[in-house]
């Protein structure tokens, strides 16, 4: 699998997991505990989905393709987040990325960083261990 195909698969895997978790969060969890806490509780589940997807991906990638795949998936995620915010939620681009509670912003941007870089990190360590 080349880096473009891998980036697309990685994006769809994680974005799909986020979509499902977001629906559950919005419909079932937010009414009980509120949006900020619900978002924080969703973060470890998203990190688990990222970990599973990145592990699967790295096993199927050509050597050296993981960073490009992760960054492509990250770019697609940022574009999708922007589109959803602007077109469905009627937000400005600035609001999409800066309208968050401080702790939630740290969790969100930290998860995005992990999402973009984890395939390359796993590839590096797998290479050292001999896949």
N, CA, C and O atoms as a Tinker XYZ file with bonds, in Angstrom:
   524  protein
     1  N      0.855000   -1.173000    0.000000    73     2
     2  CA     0.000000    0.000000    0.000000    64     1     3
     3  C      0.905000    1.242000    0.000000    63     2     4     5
     4  O      1.850000    1.318000    0.785000    81     3
     5  N      0.619000    2.205000   -0.871000    73     3     6
     6  CA     1.445000    3.419000   -0.896000    64     5     7
     7  C      0.929000    4.430000    0.130000    63     6     8     9
     8  O     -0.119000    4.217000    0.740000    81     7
     9  N      1.659000    5.520000    0.316000    73     7    10
    10  CA     1.323000    6.471000    1.381000    64     9    11
    11  C     -0.006000    7.180000    1.140000    63    10    12    13
    12  O     -0.705000    7.501000    2.101000    81    11
    13  N     -0.371000    7.432000   -0.105000    73    11    14
    14  CA    -1.647000    8.095000   -0.382000    64    13    15
    15  C     -2.816000    7.185000   -0.035000    63    14    16    17
    16  O     -3.757000    7.604000    0.639000    81    15
    17  N     -2.757000    5.944000   -0.492000    73    15    18
    18  CA    -3.812000    4.989000   -0.148000    64    17    19
    19  C     -3.893000    4.808000    1.368000    63    18    20    21
    20  O     -4.980000    4.796000    1.946000    81    19
    21  N     -2.746000    4.671000    1.989000    73    19    22
    22  CA    -2.707000    4.464000    3.438000    64    21    23
    23  C     -3.263000    5.667000    4.183000    63    22    24    25
    24  O     -4.007000    5.507000    5.150000    81    23
    25  N     -2.911000    6.866000    3.744000    73    23    26
    26  CA    -3.433000    8.069000    4.388000    64    25    27
    27  C     -4.943000    8.157000    4.281000    63    26    28    29
    28  O     -5.613000    8.558000    5.232000    81    27
    29  N     -5.481000    7.785000    3.132000    73    27    30
    30  CA    -6.940000    7.795000    2.951000    64    29    31
    31  C     -7.614000    6.768000    3.863000    63    30    32    33
    32  O     -8.615000    7.073000    4.511000    81    31
    33  N     -7.070000    5.565000    3.910000    73    31    34
    34  CA    -7.634000    4.524000    4.769000    64    33    35
    35  C     -7.566000    4.945000    6.235000    63    34    36    37
    36  O     -8.543000    4.809000    6.971000    81    35
    37  N     -6.427000    5.448000    6.648000    73    35    38
    38  CA    -6.226000    5.900000    8.035000    64    37    39
    39  C     -7.218000    7.009000    8.381000    63    38    40    41
    40  O     -7.838000    6.979000    9.444000    81    39
    41  N     -7.367000    7.975000    7.495000    73    39    42
    42  CA    -8.329000    9.057000    7.707000    64    41    43
    43  C     -9.739000    8.503000    7.877000    63    42    44    45
    44  O    -10.422000    8.833000    8.847000    81    43
    45  N    -10.180000    7.664000    6.943000    73    43    46
    46  CA   -11.551000    7.157000    7.006000    64    45    47
    47  C    -11.789000    6.294000    8.232000    63    46    48    49
    48  O    -12.866000    6.349000    8.826000    81    47
    49  N    -10.809000    5.505000    8.618000    73    47    50
    50  CA   -10.923000    4.669000    9.817000    64    49    51
    51  C    -11.154000    5.539000   11.054000    63    50    52    53
    52  O    -12.101000    5.326000   11.811000    81    51
    53  N    -10.281000    6.512000   11.242000    73    51    54
    54  CA   -10.339000    7.338000   12.453000    64    53    55
    55  C    -11.496000    8.332000   12.384000    63    54    56    57
    56  O    -12.165000    8.560000   13.392000    81    55
    57  N    -11.743000    8.921000   11.230000    73    55    58
    58  CA   -12.867000    9.849000   11.104000    64    57    59
    59  C    -14.184000    9.111000   11.321000    63    58    60    61
    60  O    -15.098000    9.653000   11.944000    81    59
    61  N    -14.292000    7.899000   10.823000    73    59    62
    62  CA   -15.488000    7.090000   11.048000    64    61    63
    63  C    -15.700000    6.781000   12.518000    63    62    64    65
    64  O    -16.819000    6.869000   13.025000    81    63
    65  N    -14.622000    6.419000   13.202000    73    63    66
    66  CA   -14.720000    6.173000   14.642000    64    65    67
    67  C    -15.144000    7.444000   15.370000    63    66    68    69
    68  O    -15.977000    7.397000   16.275000    81    67
    69  N    -14.573000    8.577000   14.976000    73    67    70
    70  CA   -14.941000    9.854000   15.588000    64    69    71
    71  C    -16.387000   10.222000   15.328000    63    70    72    73
    72  O    -17.058000   10.778000   16.197000    81    71
    73  N    -16.873000    9.911000   14.127000    73    71    74
    74  CA   -18.268000   10.193000   13.799000    64    73    75
    75  C    -19.199000    9.376000   14.695000    63    74    76    77
    76  O    -20.146000    9.917000   15.266000    81    75
    77  N    -18.935000    8.091000   14.816000    73    75    78
    78  CA   -19.770000    7.225000   15.657000    64    77    79
    79  C    -19.716000    7.670000   17.113000    63    78    80    81
    80  O    -20.753000    7.797000   17.765000    81    79
    81  N    -18.510000    7.907000   17.621000    73    79    82
    82  CA   -18.371000    8.356000   19.010000    64    81    83
    83  C    -19.022000    9.724000   19.213000    63    82    84    85
    84  O    -19.607000    9.982000   20.265000    81    83
    85  N    -18.925000   10.597000   18.218000    73    83    86
    86  CA   -19.547000   11.915000   18.327000    64    85    87
    87  C    -21.058000   11.842000   18.410000    63    86    88    89
    88  O    -21.678000   12.598000   19.158000    81    87
    89  N    -21.656000   10.937000   17.647000    73    87    90
    90  CA   -23.116000   10.762000   17.714000    64    89    91
    91  C    -23.522000   10.249000   19.089000    63    90    92    93
    92  O    -24.472000   10.755000   19.687000    81    91
    93  N    -22.809000    9.251000   19.591000    73    91    94
    94  CA   -23.101000    8.713000   20.925000    64    93    95
    95  C    -22.915000    9.798000   21.984000    63    94    96    97
    96  O    -23.747000    9.959000   22.877000    81    95
    97  N    -21.817000   10.534000   21.872000    73    95    98
    98  CA   -21.540000   11.606000   22.835000    64    97    99
    99  C    -22.663000   12.633000   22.837000    63    98   100   101
   100  O    -23.181000   12.998000   23.893000    81    99
   101  N    -23.034000   13.098000   21.644000    73    99   102
   102  CA   -24.031000   14.162000   21.530000    64   101   103
   103  C    -25.410000   13.714000   22.007000    63   102   104   105
   104  O    -26.102000   14.460000   22.700000    81   103
   105  N    -25.804000   12.515000   21.642000    73   103   106
   106  CA   -27.160000   12.058000   21.967000    64   105   107
   107  C    -27.306000   11.495000   23.379000    63   106   108   109
   108  O    -28.355000   11.659000   24.002000    81   107
   109  N    -26.269000   10.836000   23.887000    73   107   110
   110  CA   -26.410000   10.132000   25.159000    64   109   111
   111  C    -25.622000   10.730000   26.319000    63   110   112   113
   112  O    -26.089000   10.720000   27.457000    81   111
   113  N    -24.445000   11.243000   26.041000    73   111   114
   114  CA   -23.569000   11.658000   27.145000    64   113   115
   115  C    -23.712000   13.145000   27.469000    63   114   116   117
   116  O    -23.766000   13.513000   28.643000    81   115
   117  N    -23.773000   13.999000   26.454000    73   115   118
   118  CA   -23.867000   15.445000   26.685000    64   117   119
   119  C    -25.074000   15.824000   27.539000    63   118   120   121
   120  O    -24.927000   16.653000   28.437000    81   119
   121  N    -26.259000   15.260000   27.303000    73   119   122
   122  CA   -27.398000   15.643000   28.144000    64   121   123
   123  C    -27.212000   15.309000   29.627000    63   122   124   125
   124  O    -27.825000   15.937000   30.490000    81   123
   125  N    -26.377000   14.332000   29.913000    73   123   126
   126  CA   -26.176000   13.908000   31.301000    64   125   127
   127  C    -25.068000   14.702000   31.988000    63   126   128   129
   128  O    -25.238000   15.132000   33.129000    81   127
   129  N    -23.925000   14.905000   31.307000    73   127   130
   130  CA   -22.776000   15.523000   31.985000    64   129   131
   131  C    -22.287000   16.815000   31.339000    63   130   132   133
   132  O    -21.368000   17.448000   31.859000    81   131
   133  N    -22.875000   17.216000   30.227000    73   131   134
   134  CA   -22.462000   18.451000   29.563000    64   133   135
   135  C    -21.393000   18.212000   28.499000    63   134   136   137
   136  O    -20.667000   17.219000   28.534000    81   135
   137  N    -21.317000   19.138000   27.565000    73   135   138
   138  CA   -20.432000   18.983000   26.405000    64   137   139
   139  C    -18.942000   18.949000   26.756000    63   138   140   141
   140  O    -18.235000   18.070000   26.263000    81   139
   141  N    -18.435000   19.866000   27.585000    73   139   142
   142  CA   -16.981000   19.848000   27.830000    64   141   143
   143  C    -16.490000   18.535000   28.451000    63   142   144   145
   144  O    -15.471000   17.989000   28.028000    81   143
   145  N    -17.207000   18.038000   29.439000    73   143   146
   146  CA   -16.798000   16.786000   30.088000    64   145   147
   147  C    -16.963000   15.613000   29.145000    63   146   148   149
   148  O    -16.124000   14.712000   29.131000    81   147
   149  N    -18.028000   15.604000   28.356000    73   147   150
   150  CA   -18.249000   14.523000   27.398000    64   149   151
   151  C    -17.132000   14.476000   26.365000    63   150   152   153
   152  O    -16.681000   13.394000   25.988000    81   151
   153  N    -16.684000   15.632000   25.908000    73   151   154
   154  CA   -15.590000   15.669000   24.939000    64   153   155
   155  C    -14.306000   15.112000   25.541000    63   154   156   157
   156  O    -13.568000   14.380000   24.881000    81   155
   157  N    -14.045000   15.461000   26.793000    73   155   158
   158  CA   -12.838000   14.936000   27.444000    64   157   159
   159  C    -12.914000   13.424000   27.622000    63   158   160   161
   160  O    -11.907000   12.733000   27.471000    81   159
   161  N    -14.090000   12.907000   27.939000    73   159   162
   162  CA   -14.237000   11.467000   28.099000    64   161   163
   163  C    -14.100000   10.717000   26.775000    63   162   164   165
   164  O    -13.732000    9.543000   26.755000    81   163
   165  N    -14.392000   11.387000   25.695000    73   163   166
   166  CA   -14.274000   10.767000   24.370000    64   165   167
   167  C    -12.809000   10.667000   23.918000    63   166   168   169
   168  O    -12.475000    9.795000   23.115000    81   167
   169  N    -11.952000   11.529000   24.412000    73   167   170
   170  CA   -10.567000   11.584000   23.950000    64   169   171
   171  C     -9.824000   10.254000   24.096000    63   170   172   173
   172  O     -9.174000    9.835000   23.138000    81   171
   173  N     -9.884000    9.571000   25.238000    73   171   174
   174  CA    -9.165000    8.285000   25.319000    64   173   175
   175  C     -9.699000    7.245000   24.330000    63   174   176   177
   176  O     -8.939000    6.413000   23.834000    81   175
   177  N    -10.981000    7.289000   24.048000    73   175   178
   178  CA   -11.548000    6.355000   23.073000    64   177   179
   179  C    -11.032000    6.664000   21.671000    63   178   180   181
   180  O    -10.748000    5.755000   20.891000    81   179
   181  N    -10.913000    7.950000   21.357000    73   179   182
   182  CA   -10.359000    8.334000   20.061000    64   181   183
   183  C     -8.886000    7.952000   19.967000    63   182   184   185
   184  O     -8.428000    7.500000   18.917000    81   183
   185  N     -8.149000    8.129000   21.047000    73   183   186
   186  CA    -6.734000    7.736000   21.041000    64   185   187
   187  C     -6.585000    6.225000   20.842000    63   186   188   189
   188  O     -5.651000    5.772000   20.181000    81   187
   189  N     -7.503000    5.455000   21.413000    73   187   190
   190  CA    -7.486000    3.999000   21.200000    64   189   191
   191  C     -7.762000    3.676000   19.730000    63   190   192   193
   192  O     -7.103000    2.810000   19.154000    81   191
   193  N     -8.722000    4.358000   19.126000    73   191   194
   194  CA    -9.021000    4.145000   17.707000    64   193   195
   195  C     -7.815000    4.529000   16.847000    63   194   196   197
   196  O     -7.491000    3.835000   15.883000    81   195
   197  N     -7.160000    5.621000   17.193000    73   195   198
   198  CA    -5.967000    6.058000   16.467000    64   197   199
   199  C     -4.870000    4.999000   16.582000    63   198   200   201
   200  O     -4.225000    4.658000   15.591000    81   199
   201  N     -4.665000    4.489000   17.780000    73   199   202
   202  CA    -3.633000    3.472000   18.018000    64   201   203
   203  C     -3.911000    2.218000   17.183000    63   202   204   205
   204  O     -3.011000    1.698000   16.523000    81   203
   205  N     -5.142000    1.739000   17.213000    73   203   206
   206  CA    -5.501000    0.545000   16.446000    64   205   207
   207  C     -5.309000    0.765000   14.945000    63   206   208   209
   208  O     -4.747000   -0.081000   14.250000    81   207
   209  N     -5.781000    1.902000   14.462000    73   207   210
   210  CA    -5.672000    2.198000   13.033000    64   209   211
   211  C     -4.218000    2.356000   12.619000    63   210   212   213
   212  O     -3.818000    1.851000   11.569000    81   211
   213  N     -3.427000    3.043000   13.419000    73   211   214
   214  CA    -2.015000    3.256000   13.081000    64   213   215
   215  C     -1.241000    1.935000   13.086000    63   214   216   217
   216  O     -0.404000    1.702000   12.214000    81   215
   217  N     -1.516000    1.080000   14.057000    73   215   218
   218  CA    -0.862000   -0.231000   14.093000    64   217   219
   219  C     -1.196000   -1.049000   12.857000    63   218   220   221
   220  O     -0.309000   -1.638000   12.240000    81   219
   221  N     -2.465000   -1.087000   12.497000    73   219   222
   222  CA    -2.901000   -1.818000   11.319000    64   221   223
   223  C     -2.204000   -1.278000   10.076000    63   222   224   225
   224  O     -1.722000   -2.026000    9.226000    81   223
   225  N     -2.171000    0.052000   10.005000    73   223   226
   226  CA    -1.615000    0.734000    8.845000    64   225   227
   227  C     -0.126000    0.441000    8.653000    63   226   228   229
   228  O      0.310000    0.117000    7.549000    81   227
   229  N      0.636000    0.556000    9.714000    73   227   230
   230  CA     2.089000    0.413000    9.628000    64   229   231
   231  C      2.478000   -0.998000    9.184000    63   230   232   233
   232  O      3.499000   -1.182000    8.521000    81   231
   233  N      1.678000   -1.979000    9.544000    73   231   234
   234  CA     1.979000   -3.355000    9.132000    64   233   235
   235  C      1.834000   -3.546000    7.626000    63   234   236   237
   236  O      2.412000   -4.474000    7.060000    81   235
   237  N      1.069000   -2.677000    6.978000    73   235   238
   238  CA     0.783000   -2.837000    5.557000    64   237   239
   239  C      1.482000   -1.817000    4.659000    63   238   240   241
   240  O      1.343000   -1.860000    3.437000    81   239
   241  N      2.218000   -0.921000    5.257000    73   239   242
   242  CA     2.858000    0.154000    4.494000    64   241   243
   243  C      4.232000   -0.222000    3.981000    63   242   244   245
   244  O      4.952000   -1.018000    4.584000    81   243
   245  N      4.570000    0.368000    2.863000    73   243   246
   246  CA     5.947000    0.275000    2.388000    64   245   247
   247  C      6.830000    1.058000    3.360000    63   246   248   249
   248  O      6.398000    2.081000    3.892000    81   247
   249  N      8.043000    0.601000    3.598000    73   247   250
   250  CA     8.939000    1.332000    4.508000    64   249   251
   251  C      9.112000    2.788000    4.073000    63   250   252   253
   252  O      9.288000    3.082000    2.891000    81   251
   253  N      9.059000    3.677000    5.041000    73   251   254
   254  CA     9.246000    5.095000    4.782000    64   253   255
   255  C      7.987000    5.856000    4.408000    63   254   256   257
   256  O      8.052000    7.067000    4.196000    81   255
   257  N      6.845000    5.190000    4.320000    73   255   258
   258  CA     5.613000    5.846000    3.883000    64   257   259
   259  C      4.723000    6.312000    5.029000    63   258   260   261
   260  O      3.718000    6.981000    4.789000    81   259
   261  N      5.067000    5.976000    6.256000    73   259   262
   262  CA     4.177000    6.236000    7.383000    64   261   263
   263  C      3.984000    7.723000    7.673000    63   262   264   265
   264  O      2.863000    8.158000    7.938000    81   263
   265  N      5.053000    8.500000    7.626000    73   263   266
   266  CA     4.920000    9.927000    7.932000    64   265   267
   267  C      4.008000   10.613000    6.913000    63   266   268   269
   268  O      3.133000   11.395000    7.286000    81   267
   269  N      4.211000   10.324000    5.646000    73   267   270
   270  CA     3.369000   10.931000    4.609000    64   269   271
   271  C      1.913000   10.515000    4.783000    63   270   272   273
   272  O      1.010000   11.336000    4.624000    81   271
   273  N      1.681000    9.249000    5.106000    73   271   274
   274  CA     0.309000    8.765000    5.308000    64   273   275
   275  C     -0.340000    9.472000    6.499000    63   274   276   277
   276  O     -1.489000    9.904000    6.412000    81   275
   277  N      0.383000    9.589000    7.598000    73   275   278
   278  CA    -0.154000   10.247000    8.791000    64   277   279
   279  C     -0.445000   11.718000    8.553000    63   278   280   281
   280  O     -1.476000   12.228000    8.992000    81   279
   281  N      0.456000   12.401000    7.861000    73   279   282
   282  CA     0.239000   13.828000    7.593000    64   281   283
   283  C     -0.892000   14.054000    6.592000    63   282   284   285
   284  O     -1.634000   15.029000    6.710000    81   283
   285  N     -1.031000   13.168000    5.613000    73   283   286
   286  CA    -2.159000   13.263000    4.689000    64   285   287
   287  C     -3.475000   13.078000    5.442000    63   286   288   289
   288  O     -4.418000   13.844000    5.245000    81   287
   289  N     -3.540000   12.064000    6.301000    73   287   290
   290  CA    -4.749000   11.829000    7.090000    64   289   291
   291  C     -5.050000   13.013000    8.005000    63   290   292   293
   292  O     -6.212000   13.383000    8.179000    81   291
   293  N     -4.015000   13.606000    8.589000    73   291   294
   294  CA    -4.208000   14.783000    9.433000    64   293   295
   295  C     -4.766000   15.947000    8.620000    63   294   296   297
   296  O     -5.699000   16.618000    9.062000    81   295
   297  N     -4.213000   16.190000    7.454000    73   295   298
   298  CA    -4.713000   17.258000    6.592000    64   297   299
   299  C     -6.158000   17.045000    6.197000    63   298   300   301
   300  O     -6.949000   17.988000    6.199000    81   299
   301  N     -6.513000   15.810000    5.857000    73   299   302
   302  CA    -7.899000   15.497000    5.516000    64   301   303
   303  C     -8.822000   15.704000    6.711000    63   302   304   305
   304  O     -9.949000   16.177000    6.560000    81   303
   305  N     -8.344000   15.351000    7.889000    73   303   306
   306  CA    -9.144000   15.542000    9.101000    64   305   307
   307  C     -9.391000   17.023000    9.367000    63   306   308   309
   308  O    -10.512000   17.416000    9.691000    81   307
   309  N     -8.361000   17.838000    9.232000    73   307   310
   310  CA    -8.531000   19.275000    9.443000    64   309   311
   311  C     -9.481000   19.874000    8.415000    63   310   312   313
   312  O    -10.283000   20.748000    8.745000    81   311
   313  N     -9.397000   19.408000    7.170000    73   311   314
   314  CA   -10.326000   19.880000    6.130000    64   313   315
   315  C    -11.754000   19.454000    6.446000    63   314   316   317
   316  O    -12.687000   20.240000    6.289000    81   315
   317  N    -11.925000   18.215000    6.888000    73   315   318
   318  CA   -13.267000   17.727000    7.239000    64   317   319
   319  C    -13.829000   18.474000    8.439000    63   318   320   321
   320  O    -15.004000   18.840000    8.447000    81   319
   321  N    -13.000000   18.702000    9.455000    73   319   322
   322  CA   -13.446000   19.461000   10.637000    64   321   323
   323  C    -13.883000   20.866000   10.225000    63   322   324   325
   324  O    -14.893000   21.378000   10.710000    81   323
   325  N    -13.125000   21.477000    9.339000    73   323   326
   326  CA   -13.470000   22.814000    8.859000    64   325   327
   327  C    -14.796000   22.781000    8.111000    63   326   328   329
   328  O    -15.665000   23.616000    8.358000    81   327
   329  N    -14.960000   21.837000    7.209000    73   327   330
   330  CA   -16.193000   21.739000    6.423000    64   329   331
   331  C    -17.410000   21.504000    7.308000    63   330   332   333
   332  O    -18.445000   22.144000    7.122000    81   331
   333  N    -17.294000   20.597000    8.262000    73   331   334
   334  CA   -18.415000   20.329000    9.175000    64   333   335
   335  C    -18.753000   21.568000    9.981000    63   334   336   337
   336  O    -19.924000   21.921000   10.116000    81   335
   337  N    -17.745000   22.230000   10.514000    73   335   338
   338  CA   -17.987000   23.430000   11.320000    64   337   339
   339  C    -18.620000   24.556000   10.523000    63   338   340   341
   340  O    -19.578000   25.182000   10.977000    81   339
   341  N    -18.087000   24.817000    9.337000    73   339   342
   342  CA   -18.556000   25.944000    8.532000    64   341   343
   343  C    -19.913000   25.654000    7.898000    63   342   344   345
   344  O    -20.822000   26.481000    7.973000    81   343
   345  N    -20.055000   24.493000    7.277000    73   343   346
   346  CA   -21.259000   24.223000    6.500000    64   345   347
   347  C    -22.408000   23.623000    7.303000    63   346   348   349
   348  O    -23.571000   23.889000    6.998000    81   347
   349  N    -22.109000   22.824000    8.317000    73   347   350
   350  CA   -23.184000   22.209000    9.090000    64   349   351
   351  C    -23.487000   22.934000   10.395000    63   350   352   353
   352  O    -24.639000   23.003000   10.822000    81   351
   353  N    -22.457000   23.470000   11.023000    73   351   354
   354  CA   -22.655000   24.113000   12.321000    64   353   355
   355  C    -22.676000   25.634000   12.229000    63   354   356   357
   356  O    -22.830000   26.317000   13.241000    81   355
   357  N    -22.519000   26.166000   11.013000    73   355   358
   358  CA   -22.579000   27.609000   10.763000    64   357   359
   359  C    -21.564000   28.392000   11.590000    63   358   360   361
   360  O    -21.882000   29.469000   12.096000    81   359
   361  N    -20.352000   27.871000   11.734000    73   359   362
   362  CA   -19.278000   28.520000   12.469000    64   361   363
   363  C    -18.311000   29.161000   11.475000    63   362   364   365
   364  O    -18.284000   28.797000   10.300000    81   363
   365  N    -17.527000   30.109000   11.951000    73   363   366
   366  CA   -16.428000   30.618000   11.130000    64   365   367
   367  C    -15.254000   29.647000   11.271000    63   366   368   369
   368  O    -15.240000   28.810000   12.173000    81   367
   369  N    -14.281000   29.761000   10.385000    73   367   370
   370  CA   -13.108000   28.893000   10.460000    64   369   371
   371  C    -12.384000   29.113000   11.789000    63   370   372   373
   372  O    -11.909000   28.157000   12.402000    81   371
   373  N    -12.300000   30.348000   12.227000    73   371   374
   374  CA   -11.651000   30.649000   13.511000    64   373   375
   375  C    -12.395000   29.969000   14.649000    63   374   376   377
   376  O    -11.766000   29.395000   15.539000    81   375
   377  N    -13.720000   30.022000   14.638000    73   375   378
   378  CA   -14.509000   29.380000   15.698000    64   377   379
   379  C    -14.326000   27.862000   15.696000    63   378   380   381
   380  O    -14.296000   27.234000   16.754000    81   379
   381  N    -14.203000   27.281000   14.513000    73   379   382
   382  CA   -14.023000   25.829000   14.425000    64   381   383
   383  C    -12.812000   25.388000   15.235000    63   382   384   385
   384  O    -12.859000   24.375000   15.934000    81   383
   385  N    -11.734000   26.147000   15.139000    73   383   386
   386  CA   -10.502000   25.716000   15.781000    64   385   387
   387  C    -10.188000   26.388000   17.115000    63   386   388   389
   388  O     -9.368000   25.879000   17.879000    81   387
   389  N    -10.819000   27.507000   17.403000    73   387   390
   390  CA   -10.471000   28.208000   18.646000    64   389   391
   391  C    -11.612000   28.298000   19.655000    63   390   392   393
   392  O    -11.414000   28.808000   20.758000    81   391
   393  N    -12.792000   27.817000   19.304000    73   391   394
   394  CA   -13.946000   27.901000   20.201000    64   393   395
   395  C    -14.041000   26.621000   21.035000    63   394   396   397
   396  O    -14.939000   25.802000   20.842000    81   395
   397  N    -13.090000   26.468000   21.969000    73   395   398
   398  CA   -13.027000   25.280000   22.831000    64   397   399
   399  C    -12.625000   25.704000   24.234000    63   398   400   401
   400  O    -11.939000   26.707000   24.430000    81   399
   401  N    -13.063000   24.925000   25.191000    73   399   402
   402  CA   -12.584000   25.107000   26.559000    64   401   403
   403  C    -11.072000   24.860000   26.558000    63   402   404   405
   404  O    -10.598000   24.029000   25.783000    81   403
   405  N    -10.304000   25.553000   27.399000    73   403   406
   406  CA    -8.842000   25.392000   27.363000    64   405   407
   407  C     -8.359000   23.944000   27.515000    63   406   408   409
   408  O     -7.495000   23.504000   26.756000    81   407
   409  N     -8.896000   23.209000   28.473000    73   407   410
   410  CA    -8.465000   21.821000   28.673000    64   409   411
   411  C     -8.864000   20.956000   27.473000    63   410   412   413
   412  O     -8.105000   20.084000   27.049000    81   411
   413  N    -10.053000   21.202000   26.937000    73   411   414
   414  CA   -10.507000   20.449000   25.767000    64   413   415
   415  C     -9.628000   20.754000   24.556000    63   414   416   417
   416  O     -9.353000   19.867000   23.749000    81   415
   417  N     -9.188000   22.006000   24.429000    73   415   418
   418  CA    -8.317000   22.375000   23.314000    64   417   419
   419  C     -6.991000   21.623000   23.400000    63   418   420   421
   420  O     -6.488000   21.140000   22.386000    81   419
   421  N     -6.426000   21.520000   24.592000    73   419   422
   422  CA    -5.172000   20.780000   24.772000    64   421   423
   423  C     -5.380000   19.313000   24.400000    63   422   424   425
   424  O     -4.551000   18.733000   23.699000    81   423
   425  N     -6.469000   18.711000   24.858000    73   423   426
   426  CA    -6.748000   17.310000   24.540000    64   425   427
   427  C     -6.962000   17.125000   23.041000    63   426   428   429
   428  O     -6.439000   16.179000   22.453000    81   427
   429  N     -7.725000   18.020000   22.421000    73   427   430
   430  CA    -8.038000   17.923000   20.997000    64   429   431
   431  C     -6.777000   18.057000   20.146000    63   430   432   433
   432  O     -6.513000   17.221000   19.282000    81   431
   433  N     -6.005000   19.106000   20.393000    73   431   434
   434  CA    -4.800000   19.319000   19.585000    64   433   435
   435  C     -3.723000   18.278000   19.882000    63   434   436   437
   436  O     -2.952000   17.908000   18.996000    81   435
   437  N     -3.673000   17.812000   21.112000    73   435   438
   438  CA    -2.751000   16.720000   21.434000    64   437   439
   439  C     -3.114000   15.448000   20.687000    63   438   440   441
   440  O     -2.238000   14.759000   20.164000    81   439
   441  N     -4.411000   15.135000   20.634000    73   439   442
   442  CA    -4.869000   13.950000   19.904000    64   441   443
   443  C     -4.586000   14.094000   18.408000    63   442   444   445
   444  O     -4.214000   13.122000   17.751000    81   443
   445  N     -4.761000   15.300000   17.869000    73   443   446
   446  CA    -4.443000   15.524000   16.453000    64   445   447
   447  C     -2.954000   15.306000   16.180000    63   446   448   449
   448  O     -2.582000   14.727000   15.159000    81   447
   449  N     -2.118000   15.768000   17.088000    73   447   450
   450  CA    -0.673000   15.575000   16.942000    64   449   451
   451  C     -0.326000   14.078000   16.950000    63   450   452   453
   452  O      0.452000   13.604000   16.122000    81   451
   453  N     -0.914000   13.353000   17.895000    73   451   454
   454  CA    -0.702000   11.902000   17.961000    64   453   455
   455  C     -1.186000   11.249000   16.668000    63   454   456   457
   456  O     -0.502000   10.397000   16.101000    81   455
   457  N     -2.360000   11.649000   16.211000    73   455   458
   458  CA    -2.942000   11.102000   14.986000    64   457   459
   459  C     -2.007000   11.276000   13.793000    63   458   460   461
   460  O     -1.794000   10.336000   13.027000    81   459
   461  N     -1.461000   12.451000   13.638000    73   459   462
   462  CA    -0.596000   12.718000   12.489000    64   461   463
   463  C      0.758000   12.032000   12.556000    63   462   464   465
   464  O      1.313000   11.651000   11.525000    81   463
   465  N      1.291000   11.872000   13.756000    73   463   466
   466  CA     2.666000   11.368000   13.890000    64   465   467
   467  C      2.787000    9.904000   14.308000    63   466   468   469
   468  O      3.844000    9.301000   14.127000    81   467
   469  N      1.718000    9.322000   14.865000    73   467   470
   470  CA     1.834000    7.962000   15.389000    64   469   471
   471  C      2.250000    6.926000   14.343000    63   470   472   473
   472  O      3.047000    6.047000   14.672000    81   471
   473  N      1.759000    6.977000   13.110000    73   471   474
   474  CA     2.252000    5.986000   12.141000    64   473   475
   475  C      3.776000    6.033000   11.974000    63   474   476   477
   476  O      4.421000    4.988000   11.904000    81   475
   477  N      4.343000    7.217000   11.910000    73   475   478
   478  CA     5.794000    7.335000   11.757000    64   477   479
   479  C      6.532000    6.858000   13.005000    63   478   480   481
   480  O      7.584000    6.226000   12.907000    81   479
   481  N      5.985000    7.158000   14.162000    73   479   482
   482  CA     6.608000    6.702000   15.416000    64   481   483
   483  C      6.597000    5.181000   15.489000    63   482   484   485
   484  O      7.606000    4.561000   15.821000    81   483
   485  N      5.446000    4.583000   15.175000    73   483   486
   486  CA     5.349000    3.125000   15.207000    64   485   487
   487  C      6.259000    2.485000   14.164000    63   486   488   489
   488  O      6.889000    1.461000   14.426000    81   487
   489  N      6.323000    3.094000   12.982000    73   487   490
   490  CA     7.204000    2.572000   11.940000    64   489   491
   491  C      8.659000    2.611000   12.409000    63   490   492   493
   492  O      9.411000    1.660000   12.194000    81   491
   493  N      9.043000    3.694000   13.036000    73   491   494
   494  CA    10.419000    3.832000   13.540000    64   493   495
   495  C     10.740000    2.719000   14.533000    63   494   496   497
   496  O     11.777000    2.065000   14.425000    81   495
   497  N      9.849000    2.505000   15.500000    73   495   498
   498  CA    10.116000    1.500000   16.517000    64   497   499
   499  C      9.967000    0.085000   15.986000    63   498   500   501
   500  O     10.659000   -0.820000   16.453000    81   499
   501  N      9.092000   -0.124000   15.035000    73   499   502
   502  CA     8.975000   -1.453000   14.414000    64   501   503
   503  C     10.237000   -1.765000   13.615000    63   502   504   505
   504  O     10.716000   -2.899000   13.609000    81   503
   505  N     10.767000   -0.748000   12.943000    73   503   506
   506  CA    11.994000   -0.942000   12.178000    64   505   507
   507  C     13.161000   -1.337000   13.061000    63   506   508   509
   508  O     14.017000   -2.127000   12.664000    81   507
   509  N     13.184000   -0.783000   14.255000    73   507   510
   510  CA    14.258000   -1.111000   15.202000    64   509   511
   511  C     14.107000   -2.523000   15.738000    63   510   512   513
   512  O     15.095000   -3.173000   16.080000    81   511
   513  N     12.852000   -3.006000   15.812000    73   511   514
   514  CA    12.589000   -4.330000   16.363000    64   513   515
   515  C     12.527000   -5.395000   15.266000    63   514   516   517
   516  O     12.461000   -6.587000   15.564000    81   515
   517  N     12.547000   -4.969000   14.000000    73   515   518
   518  CA    12.495000   -5.935000   12.909000    64   517   519
   519  C     11.094000   -6.360000   12.539000    63   518   520   521
   520  O     10.859000   -7.527000   12.226000    81   519
   521  N     10.164000   -5.429000   12.570000    73   519   522
   522  CA     8.741000   -5.671000   12.204000    64   521   523
   523  C      8.321000   -6.994000   12.703000    63   522   524
   524  O      7.173000   -7.391000   12.507000    81   523
